[in-house]
Amino acid sequence: MTNVFLLGRPDAGDAAMGKAWGIWYSKDSISGHRDELAIYSSYKDTSMRIKDVKQIRITSNRFKTQDGFTTGRSEADTKLKFPAMERISAYLNEQNDTVTVYDAKGDGIGFEFLKGKSISLTIHPMNQAVNETYLTLHPEWKLIE
């Protein structure tokens, strides 16, 4: 949890019952699009002494996995890297565009795709579904499947 404090105070978030989302937004106002770094944490056990990071979600290609994987890739390219990836849900976002959520559960990584291109990566515990830890980060999105 020490490294979280290097990010400064989150720009947004939600916390209850020992669980918390911290969300940091990019300061880029030129493109009209704000990238997000979101970290979901909870207490490791019932002693409530140690926090544990459960998910890290990114929407910027400036953040990469240890092996260099990032957002902006096609579904086909992502499927080559993560062949066990499965479609788990779809949503309508604020612009009524369909955002499709995929998960490579065994690899501990989930993806959101818009118009065939990844718009986010979520790192989560391996062998645990991406949507098992927390409900959607965007409650304003409408679930369509």
Phi and psi in degrees as a GROMACS rama.xvg file:
@    title "Ramachandran Plot"
@    xaxis  label "Phi"
@    yaxis  label "Psi"
@TYPE xy
-56.4547  -42.5318  THR-2
-65.4584  -25.8538  ASN-3
-60.1781  -38.1495  VAL-4
-67.1073  -20.1757  PHE-5
-68.3009  -20.4085  LEU-6
-79.1533  -14.2979  LEU-7
84.6955  -176.341  GLY-8
-69.0279  139.42  ARG-9
-63.5496  151.96  PRO-10
-77.7358  -24.8092  ASP-11
-155.561  172.814  ALA-12
164.663  -176.364  GLY-13
-154.172  140.66  ASP-14
-146.011  139.683  ALA-15
-169.583  146.809  ALA-16
53.8863  37.8968  MET-17
79.2218  5.21782  GLY-18
-114.986  148.489  LYS-19
-153.436  143.714  ALA-20
-105.442  130.706  TRP-21
-113.966  128.166  GLY-22
-124.75  125.654  ILE-23
-113.076  134.306  TRP-24
-108.449  146.8  TYR-25
-67.4287  158.613  SER-26
-95.5679  7.78695  LYS-27
-71.8506  107.379  ASP-28
-103.001  -3.72007  SER-29
-70.8087  -46.1184  ILE-30
-77.3264  -16.864  SER-31
79.3453  4.14259  GLY-32
-122.134  127.38  HIS-33
-100.398  124.273  ARG-34
-79.9386  154.15  ASP-35
-123.754  145.842  GLU-36
-123.694  118.459  LEU-37
-122.732  133.151  ALA-38
-124.067  124.162  ILE-39
-105.131  126.374  TYR-40
-133.86  159.356  SER-41
-151.723  170.764  SER-42
-69.0693  142.689  TYR-43
-66.5269  -35.7342  LYS-44
-152.7  -173.868  ASP-45
-72.9851  -9.83854  THR-46
-69.5145  -19.9287  SER-47
54.7653  40.5119  MET-48
-109.197  -31.7993  ARG-49
-120.999  128.325  ILE-50
-85.5775  150.833  LYS-51
-133.349  129.213  ASP-52
-78.1148  125.078  VAL-53
-100.12  -35.6378  LYS-54
-146.582  147.233  GLN-55
-129.689  123.334  ILE-56
-119.818  131.655  ARG-57
-127.372  149.44  ILE-58
-121.547  1.27789  THR-59
-106.082  140.496  SER-60
-78.0153  2.06715  ASN-61
-76.6628  -19.3773  ARG-62
-99.6435  140.149  PHE-63
-136.394  155.476  LYS-64
-73.0497  173.462  THR-65
-56.7985  -32.9533  GLN-66
-96.8066  14.1439  ASP-67
91.46  5.04404  GLY-68
-75.4003  141.398  PHE-69
-149.37  -174.69  THR-70
-75.9351  171.329  THR-71
92.2506  0.379457  GLY-72
-89.7618  156.635  ARG-73
-76.4969  162.682  SER-74
-60.1656  -42.5566  GLU-75
-62.7244  -44.088  ALA-76
-63.5992  -41.5727  ASP-77
-66.031  -40.196  THR-78
-63.7244  -33.7072  LYS-79
-63.513  -40.8792  LEU-80
-76.2311  -35.9  LYS-81
-126.918  76.1364  PHE-82
-62.6889  -20.9696  PRO-83
-85.266  2.26938  ALA-84
-60.5548  132.729  MET-85
-127.147  144.25  GLU-86
-72.1278  128.369  ARG-87
-117.323  -22.7041  ILE-88
-168.935  171.419  SER-89
-144.929  146.964  ALA-90
-133.819  157.59  TYR-91
-99.8898  125.187  LEU-92
-85.3032  -170.972  ASN-93
-61.4365  -27.3772  GLU-94
-92.8309  9.86098  GLN-95
62.2009  27.3258  ASN-96
-90.9965  147.65  ASP-97
-83.5382  123.131  THR-98
-106.804  120.366  VAL-99
-102.947  132.215  THR-100
-105.437  128.825  VAL-101
-120.826  156.29  TYR-102
-141.012  132.842  ASP-103
-104.345  77.9357  ALA-104
-52.2289  -47.6039  LYS-105
-65.14  -25.8931  GLY-106
-91.1493  -11.5306  ASP-107
72.2374  38.5765  GLY-108
-145.459  133.794  ILE-109
-118.732  161.315  GLY-110
-138.926  148.469  PHE-111
-117.563  134.14  GLU-112
-120.918  139.768  PHE-113
-128.902  121.672  LEU-114
53.4801  40.8493  LYS-115
80.5818  2.77523  GLY-116
-122.049  137.48  LYS-117
-71.0918  133.347  SER-118
-113.244  -9.66079  ILE-119
-157.665  156.271  SER-120
-124.308  139.804  LEU-121
-126.328  118.3  THR-122
-88.7498  131.847  ILE-123
-145.11  169.977  HIS-124
-58.3882  137.184  PRO-125
-62.7174  145.734  MET-126
64.7948  20.8313  ASN-127
-129.725  126.984  GLN-128
-60.3468  145.339  ALA-129
-59.0401  -34.3055  VAL-130
-93.2815  7.62069  ASN-131
-83.172  -29.9482  GLU-132
-80.0923  -41.0545  THR-133
-151.743  148.811  TYR-134
-70.6613  174.963  LEU-135
-52.1868  141.679  THR-136
-72.9039  -17.3531  LEU-137
-116.819  84.3912  HIS-138
-63.7522  -17.1079  PRO-139
-76.6527  -14.0486  GLU-140
-74.7699  142.227  TRP-141
-97.6467  121.937  LYS-142
-68.0304  127.515  LEU-143
-115.979  -13.7926  ILE-144
